[in-house]
Amino acid sequence: MKPIYLKHVEASQTLLINEQSRLMQSEGRKIYKFGFGQSPFPPPDHVVEALQQQAKHNYYSPVQGDPELCEKIAQFHSQMQKLDIQAKDVLVATGSKILIFNIMASFTKASILIPAPAWVSYEPQAKLLGHEIVRILSNYKSHWRITPEMLEQALASRQDKDAQSILILTYPGNPDGLNYRVEELQALAEVARRENILVISDEIYGFINHTGGHRSIAEFYPEGTVITSAMSKWCGAGGWRIGVAILPKTAVELRETLLGIASETYACASTPLQMAAIEAYNLDERIKTYLHNQRRILSLIGNASHQRLVKAGLHVHAPEGGFYLFVDFMPHKEKLAARGIHNSEALCTEILARTGVALIPSVAFGMPSDHLSARLAYVDFDGNAALVAAAQQEGKLDETFLQNNAKHTMAGIDALANFVTYNNLD
Ligand SMILES: Cc1ncc(COP(=O)(O)O)c(C=O)c1O
């Protein structure tokens, strides 16, 4: 059979770089795996034990998700985010990726407004659905945040003014690890309300905001915001594929459409996983401590990395959540050009070859290809050992903790800093 009209969809860039560094490692090279954005932490023991006990559940759950789990998720998010969420507002699926896709798929005509830089999959998803894509280019000075003015400009540039506008906001951000201030969320909410924009608020890193107290744009625009989240990042369970959407109470038709799509595609999230997730979304002392220690560790490593990279003359903002830094090499543009490096892919290839540091080129996040920047995921350390060590140490984690638990990570950061400092880029 010779397929015709086949869609062309490339494998995600983040998976490709992982493959490349695995290959180099198999050749005996020392690699710092800062490419793949996977949580370094395992799920808590009691949640893993719950999964072991729940394997017998072989029935399909309701499409929306197991009722007890939806209840627990509603309570968890309400408590953590000071929002009024009820079980009926919650949708559980096989990861939040498919939920984001299905929200976009719920519309026959949509303009998807995506900041740049932003997570790699939004654009390919929108493209698969045939929706118009409008990029909103942010910059280092604006902390890689979009402003109401940028949003308005993007709206004005849409080709199809009748289509449903859907804005995707991610905070803490991937690839930047940065948050929106409350006033910034309020100002964006104002534009969204006035312009009838549906906001997909991707808050998958919300609970590993480094200082806790994650706030959502849904506080200011409840009727037009869908929050998406998952166990993947805060609970170290990407492979468990448990994703969550919290729908506006008034979005009755959108809910029906999403349930319809779910019932005709994945049917429900895996039942044993949902049963185990009930333990994860039970906000007891174990979960609070687990989250607290993750935040302490990520903040320590992220900030130490940030300081070393800034010292090397790179543009990087101090991290506020999650486990990413968006590293901007533009201050060294001319020196890099002199070495024949004119785009982010060439930059990352050169860095990997010279230092063993694997990064994702910013073009994958929607930046113009000649913008010399990259995402760094500071996750190449033993998360389990770090959690055990953090639990035994009260107060602020210090340099000794860093040396004992993230030596390899910091060596990678130093290798990257040295690439800039000692390779005649200064
Ligand atoms: C910003 C962001 N959104 C969504 C996802 C999708 O995660 P999942 O499908 O595991 O819930 C990811 C995963 O890397 C992500 O980084």
The ligand as an SDF file (V2000), in Angstrom:
LIG
                    3D

 16 16  0  0  0  0  0  0  0  0999 V2000
    4.5080   22.6740   29.7800 C   0  0  0  0  0  0  0  0  0  0  0  0
    4.0520   21.2620   29.6620 C   0  0  0  0  0  0  0  0  0  0  0  0
    2.7490   21.0320   29.4440 N   0  0  0  0  0  0  0  0  0  0  0  0
    2.2740   19.7880   29.3000 C   0  0  0  0  0  0  0  0  0  0  0  0
    3.1120   18.7010   29.3490 C   0  0  0  0  0  0  0  0  0  0  0  0
    2.4980   17.3380   29.1340 C   0  0  0  0  0  0  0  0  0  0  0  0
    2.6690   16.5170   30.2150 O   0  0  0  0  0  0  0  0  0  0  0  0
    1.7720   15.2310   30.4790 P   0  0  0  0  0  0  0  0  0  0  0  0
    1.1410   14.8100   29.2160 O   0  0  0  0  0  0  0  0  0  0  0  0
    2.7390   14.2420   31.0240 O   0  0  0  0  0  0  0  0  0  0  0  0
    0.7320   15.6360   31.4940 O   0  0  0  0  0  0  0  0  0  0  0  0
    4.4800   18.8800   29.5580 C   0  0  0  0  0  0  0  0  0  0  0  0
    5.4050   17.7450   29.5690 C   0  0  0  0  0  0  0  0  0  0  0  0
    6.5950   17.8320   29.4170 O   0  0  0  0  0  0  0  0  0  0  0  0
    4.9600   20.2090   29.7380 C   0  0  0  0  0  0  0  0  0  0  0  0
    6.2560   20.4710   29.9600 O   0  0  0  0  0  0  0  0  0  0  0  0
  1  2  1  0
  2  3  1  0
  2 15  2  0
  3  4  2  0
  4  5  1  0
  5  6  1  0
  5 12  2  0
  6  7  1  0
  7  8  1  0
  8  9  2  0
  8 10  1  0
  8 11  1  0
 12 13  1  0
 12 15  1  0
 13 14  2  0
 15 16  1  0
M  END
$$$$
